[in-house]
Amino acid sequence: MSLDTTAPELSLVAPTPANNTALSSTSFIINLTSSEVLSAVILEFNSSNETINATPILLNWMINKSVSSFGVFKYRIYGSDSAGNTQITPTFTVTINNTAPNITSFFPIELDKSINEPDNFTFNITVNDRGCNYNFLVPEWNIKVNIKQFYIFRQLFSCGFL
């Protein structure tokens, strides 16, 4: 007879959101895998403990976590085997926010702008998203073409949110 003194190995795997992920949905799946059968699983979510009573599929525990508001949430999972050995996952952070950024200025105001050669054109967009400010400026362009052309400018703004 041998005494089990080894804690189970725990991993958070897909579809668990990666650490520091920004989500727009107020619910997400946490998928815990273990190296052995667990006798107890506790989810610590924003410093509150929740006993997980789900039935594992083999060595996987799928937890559907829902929150009622937007914000930054931290969680980790404690897993114990039948010998009382406990392991803890690293702390994961998820940001939930589905509020669109606020465009505070846009120049020019016109959606369609025609310019004649040899004129130049400059436009500027300023965006604010939960304290992150972005200023997207396309400097003067001098397009030497005598035919009608359309240009679409796209810029992705990111500050750890939406």
N, C-alpha and C positions, 0 to 999 in steps of 0.2 A: 504494500500500500504506500502511495506517495501523497504528500501534502501539496496541494495546488497553491503556489504563492505568486503566480504570474498574473498580472492584470491583463484583461482583454485588450486587444488592439482595436481602436475605434477610428473610423474615417467618415467624413461627410463627403458624399459623392453625388454626381448628377442624379436627379435634377435640382439638387441643392444649389441655390445661387452662390456664386463665388464670393469670397470675402470682399467686403467693401462694394458690393453691387448696389446699383440704384434701380428700383422697381417702380412701376406705376400702379401695380395691382396691390390690394391690401391683403392678399393671401399668397402663400408660396409653399412649396413642398421642401421638407428637410428629409434627406435620405441618409440614414445612419447604417453603416456596415460594421460588423464586429467579427473578430477572429474566432469567437466561440459564442455559445448560447448565453444570453444575458438573463439574469433573474430580475433585474430592476433597471429601468431607464428613466432618468429625470432630465427634463429640459429646463435649464435656467434661462429665462427670457426676461431681459431688462431687470435683473436682480430678483425676480420672482420664480420660485420653483414649481414645476408642474410635473406630476407623475404621469408617465406615458403608459396607457393601458392598452395600446394597440397590440394586435397579434403579429409577431414578426413573420416574414416570409423567408424561410431559411435563416440567414444571418443578417437580414435587412429589416430595418424599422423605417416605415414611411410615415412622416408626421405632416399633416396638412395644417399649417399655422396661419391663422387669420388675426388681423388687428383691426381696430375700429377707427384708427386715425392715421394721419401721415406723420412721419418723423424718422428719427434714427434709432434703430433697435439693435441691441447686442444679445447674442445668445451663445450658449455652449451646452454640451450634453454630458451627463455623467452616466456611465454604464458599469454595472456590477455583475460579476458572475456568481454562481451558486456557492463558491468558497468565500465570498465577501471581498474579493479583489476588485478595486475600482479604478477606472481610467476616466480621464476628462478630455474632451476634444479642445482644440484651441478655440478662443473666442472669435465668433464671426460677427460682422457688422453688416446690416442691410439698411438702406435708406429708401423709404417709401414716400413718393411725391408724384402726384399727377397734375400738378398745377403748371400750366403753360408759362413760359418766361414772359416778362413784360417788356415789350419794345417801347422804349422811352423816346426815341427820336429816329427819324428816317428822312434822309435827304437824297434825292428830291422827293417831294410829296407825290408827284405824278407817277402813275404806274407805267405809262409809256412815255418815253422821252426820245425825241428826234434831235439829232445834231447834224450840222452841215460841216463838211470838210472845209477847212482844216481845224475846226473847233475841237476842243477837248472836253471831257466829261468826267466828273468826280462824283461818287456817291458814298454815303456814310450811313451805317446802321448802328445804333446803340441798344444793347439788350441788358436787362437786369433779371437774374434768376436766383432768388434766395440769397442775396448778398454777393453774388458773383457778377461782376460787370464785364461786358465785352464791348469792344469797339471794333467794328469791321469796316475798314476803309479800302476802297479800290482807288488808287491814285489816278491821276489824269491819264487818259488813253488817247492816243492819236492814231486812229485807224485810217490808213490810206487805201480805201477801197471805194469804188464808185457804184457798187451795187448795194441793195438793201440786205443787211445782215442782222440777225438776232443773237443775243448773248444771254445766257442764263448763268447767274452766279449763285453758288450754293456754299454755305459755310456751316459746319457743325460746331456748336459751342458746347463745351463740357466742363463741369466743375464738380463732378461727383454726384450730381443730381440728374434726374430725368434725362 
